[in-house]
Amino acid sequence: MRAELLLGCVLQHRSSRELHRIGEFALHGTVVQGQQQSHAANCAARIRGARARLFNVRTPIVTALLMAAALGGCAGAPEQPEHPAGPERLTVQVVATLPHDPAAFTEGLEFAGDTLYESTGLAGRSMLTAGPAGGPPRVTATLPSPLFGEGVTVLGPKLWQLTWQDGFAIERDAATLAELRRVPFQGEGWGLCHQDGGRLVMSNGSARLTFRDPATFAVTGGVDVGRDQLNELECVGGDVYANVWHTDTILRVEAATGRITGTIDAGQLRAKVNATGTEDVLNGIAAVPGTGDFLLTGKQWPVTFRVRFVPAPA
C-alpha cells in the first residue's frame, strides 16, 4: 500500500521539491516498515508490484525511492530466537555452617521471621519443631504413629503440615504447633510452600506443582514442570525452588508457567557431610528473610548450610 501511495504522489508532482519530500517519506517508511515487518515471503510480491507500477516512471531517483519503500520490511528486524534461553546454571557458595539434628529426617524447612520450622518424616518418628536456626527448638509437636510428616509452610498465625501417604494435611497454630484440624486431599504429600498473597504450592513427587487455597486447601490450579520427583519446596516471589529427590539438584521454577529458569548443583554439600546412604539426601530449603541467602540441609545430616546461589563455573 505504501508503494501505491508513493507512486500516486510521483505521478502528480514532478518538481524537485516534491521529489525531495517524497524521498523523505520513502526513507521514513523504510524505517517504520523495517521495524514492524519481517515477513520475507511478502517481499517478492512487493518487488514485482513496485516494478509494474514503475513502468511509466523513468526517473532513476524516483525509482530508487519507490523500490526502497516497497522493500521497507524486507531488511527485517533481527530474528527472534525460536526458543527461550536454557536454564541458568548455578552452584552453591557456603557462607556459614550450623548444627543440625542428625536424627532429623528432614522433609520441610521454612522461616517465619527468625523462627525456623522443620518437619521431619519416618513413621513413629515424625515431628514438627520451631526455634532458632542452629539452636534447640523452642516448641515441638510429635505426630502419632503411623503418620509420616512431610512439607510445611507458615501463613501468619497458622501453618499447614503435609503427611506423606496418610491422605490429609494438618492445620496447626504457628505459635504452639497445636493441631487445629485435618483436611483430606488426594494423592501423596511431599513439599509445600506459599507465595505472596497466600496461594499454596504443593508437590507430590511427580512433575506437577499444584496450587491450593490457603484457607480450605482446595485445588485451584497447577503447572507441569517437566521434571519429576519434585520434593521439598520454597517459594520466593514468583519462583519456586524445588529439591529433586535422590539428586543434588535444586530447580528454580517460574510458578506462573512451570518453566525451569535455573538448575542449582549442591553436590558439594553432600560431599562435605560424607552422606553416602541412599536416603540421606539433600532435602530442605529455606530462604533467609531479608537476604538472598538460603539454608540447605538433608535427611539426617549433622549440619545445615547457609549458602548463596552463584553462577556455576564454565
C-alpha positions, 0 to 999 in steps of 0.5 A: 500500500505504501508503494501505491501511495508513493507512486500516486504522489510521483505521478502528480508532482514532478518538481524537485521539491516534491521529489525531495519530500517524497524521498523523505517519506520513502526513507521514513517508511523504510524505517517504520516498515523495517521495524514492524515487518519481517515477513520475507515471503511478502517481499517478492510480491512487493518487488514485482508490484513496485516494478509494474507500477514503475513502468511509466516512471523513468526517473532513476531517483524516483525509482530508487525511492519507490523500490526502497519503500516497497522493500521497507520490511524486507531488511527485517528486524533481527530474528527472534530466537525460536526458543527461550534461553536454557536454564541458568546454571548455578552452584552453591557458595557456603557462607556459614555452617550450623548444627543440625539434628542428625536424627532429623529426617528432614522433609520441610524447612521454612522461616517465619521471621527468625523462627525456623520450622522443620518437619521431619518424616519416618513413621513413629518418628515424625515431628514438627519443631520451631526455634532458632536456626542452629539452636534447640527448638523452642516448641515441638509437636510429635505426630502419632504413629503411623503418620509420616510428616512431610512439607510445611509452610507458615501463613501468619498465625497458622501453618499447614503440615503435609503427611506423606501417604496418610491422605490429609494435611494438618492445620496447626497454630504457628505459635504452639504447633497445636493441631487445629484440624485435618483436611483430606486431599488426594494423592501423596504429600511431599513439599509445600510452600506459599507465595505472596498473597497466600496461594499454596504450592504443593508437590507430590513427587511427580512433575506437577506443582499444584496450587491450593487455597490457603484457607480450605486447601482446595485445588485451584490450579497447577503447572507441569514442570517437566521434571519429576520427583519434585520434593521439598519446596520454597517459594520466593516471589514468583519462583519456586525452588524445588529439591529433586529427590535422590539428586543434588539438584535444586530447580528454580521454577517460574510458578506462573508457567512451570518453566525451569529458569535455573538448575542449582548443583549442591553436590558439594554439600553432600560431599562435605557431610560424607552422606553416602546412604541412599536416603540421606539426601539433600532435602530442605530449603529455606530462604533467609528473610531479608537476604538472598541467602538460603539454608540447605540441609538433608535427611539426617545430616549433622549440619545445615548450610547457609549458602548463596546461589552463584553462577556455576563455573564454565 
